[in-house]
Amino acid sequence: MSNIILCTDFSDSSRNALKYTCELTYAGKVNLRLLHVYTIPVNYSGDGVSLSTLNDAFDSVEEQLRTERMWVKENYPEIHVATKAVTAGSFIDGILDEIAEEYADAVVIGAAKDYSDLWLWDSDTLKALIELPVPVLMIPPSITYRPLHKLAFACDMRHIGTHTPVEEIKRFASLTNARLHIINVINKEAEGYNSDAQQAMLQDMLKDLHPEFHQLKADNVISAISNFVTEQQIDSLMLIPRRHGIWDSLLHKSHTKELAKLNRIPILGMHEH
């Protein structure tokens, strides 16, 4: 049974992510934990007035979590759902503690903005994608659930090895029963590099899924991926958000048009072991 943490701030985007997650996991065996991380204000003084205000805020959070839990139980009775509110020095610290405590397999976050506004996202959301040790499923507000028939894993074959998150790919593919496509974009930096050995290794590690491999030659990696996603009607995109490479390219404002093509699908950020 998978353990999934869904981070909520009780916004419309968080509720949208919750509904998407429930639809996605409804047929599977999943423990869903709704987590709200309450960060202590930097100007918190610890006096009686501040303590009272903090307690009132925490009581409100607990009530909102109960409301969310009841919504899940009423609409998706087969999902095992629990709630938790924690205080932490930072959003990331709060999630990291919960991942360790619950042995979480994945984290879901509802983004306040679309991918085309990626550089306007708050830093906590971007840090979660890059720094959390488990897969992070990002659900922008414009996305509504539909069955996933095609998954794509965008990678650089030069970096494929035993550290590649194969088990996470298998778990997500198994959850969705979707067809897996592997995308390798060859740009100027990769020209002349023979990736046959890495592709054979990845094909062997994922042989049970019978993935379909695609090599795309293009100078603009993001444009190549977004065009492929659109043309092949990919339902979800998996990638490894390194600080350099594909994810680093995503953060450039010049890719607004290409990123807009991805606004209809969730992105699953995974991490090497």
Stockholm file with secondary structure:
# STOCKHOLM 1.0

chainA/1-273         MSNIILCTDFSDSSRNALKYTCELTYAGKVNLRLLHVYTIPVNYSGDGVSLSTLNDAFDSVEEQLRTERMWVKENYPEIHVATKAVTAGSFIDGILDEIAEEYADAVVIGAAKDYSDLWLWDSDTLKALIELPVPVLMIPPSITYRPLHKLAFACDMRHIGTHTPVEEIKRFASLTNARLHIINVINKEAEGYNSDAQQAMLQDMLKDLHPEFHQLKADNVISAISNFVTEQQIDSLMLIPRRHGIWDSLLHKSHTKELAKLNRIPILGMHEH
#=GR chainA/1-273 SS CEEEEEECCSSHHHHHHHHHHHHHHTTSCEEEEEEEEEECCTTCCCSHHHHHHHHHHHHHHHHHHHHHHHHHHHHCTTSEEEEEEEEESSHHHHHHHHHHHHTCSEEEEECSSCGGGGGGSCHHHHHHHHHCSSCEEEECTTCCCCCCCEEEEEECGGGCSTTSCHHHHHHHHHHHTCEEEEEEEECGGGTTCCCHHHHHHHHHHTGGGCCEEEEEECSCHHHHHHHHHHHTTCSEEEECCCSSSHHHHHTCGGGHHHHHTTTTSCEEECCCC
#=GC SS_cons         CEEEEEECCSSHHHHHHHHHHHHHHTTSCEEEEEEEEEECCTTCCCSHHHHHHHHHHHHHHHHHHHHHHHHHHHHCTTSEEEEEEEEESSHHHHHHHHHHHHTCSEEEEECSSCGGGGGGSCHHHHHHHHHCSSCEEEECTTCCCCCCCEEEEEECGGGCSTTSCHHHHHHHHHHHTCEEEEEEEECGGGTTCCCHHHHHHHHHHTGGGCCEEEEEECSCHHHHHHHHHHHTTCSEEEECCCSSSHHHHHTCGGGHHHHHTTTTSCEEECCCC
//
